[in-house]
Amino acid sequence: MRVFDSHIHMTSRTTDDYERMAAAGVRAVVEPAFWLGQPRTNPGSFADYFDALVGWEPFRASQFGIHHHATIALNPKEANDPRCRPVLDLLPRYLDKDGVVAVGEVGYDAMTPEEDEVFAAQLALALEHDLPALVHTPHRDKERGVERSLAVVAESGIDPARVTLDHLNEVTVARARDAGVWLGFSIYPDTKMSPPRMVEILRRYGLERVLVNSAADWGRSDPLLTVYTGEAMLAGGFTDDDVDRVLWRNPVEFYGQSGRLTLPETEAHGEQTGGTTRQATFAGNSILRGGS
Ligand SMILES: [Zn+2]
């Protein structure tokens, strides 16, 4: 099984996680910029974080043969803090970088007017930079959050085929599918979506435009839940090819729209081979080697 985790916050994970992921078949990841728990008080701490997402973290992943990509945005929660608003001015510089495969996570947290404004501004940036967009749907009042997100997406003029609505569930999947966006599902250990529930959704709605991710971060989460979902699919009668479609070819197709995936040619398409890994370069390389 080869796995592309389309949404995982490696910043908050250890090297043990990278090791377990690589051993279980995870060969590529997308790490969206998000809220770090502790509120940030100035744009400078975002710049350092974004630099880590396009520099240090791809280097760290490459040590385990994992291809790391990022999405960059001002997250919905911190969109409410006026001290963070100037982050919008930093974004164009990062959205031009290799390895940045979408604008995200954008969307709603508490659905405030500030979030409206920042969400719309960032969809405009996605259009301007010709990038897909990763939209986080709120954990509270999800139905209304999905409805409002779809309205903002429609209003922005971005092609729905270049948008993923993430953290969907049984209640919101049909509405999102009808709107033509990609359907993201985050699998968690004991809340929200589980592997058996995911298998049921795949049975009912099919495999097209579906992305399954672990969304692992510093909360209770598990970076192998993508793999466990693949195993649950096989146990539930899906084929190896079905699993490869959901866990590899679908994320390659969605994020491939950026033209910036750093996968070896053999893995960028249909073939399932061992593949070779391209080593990410990191400016701090020699310094870090000296220190470890
Ligand atoms: Zn996330």
Boltz pocket constraint, residues with backbone or C-beta under 6 A from the ligand:
constraints:
  - pocket:
      binder: B
      contacts: [[A, 7], [A, 9], [A, 32], [A, 34], [A, 105], [A, 215]]
      max_distance: 6.0
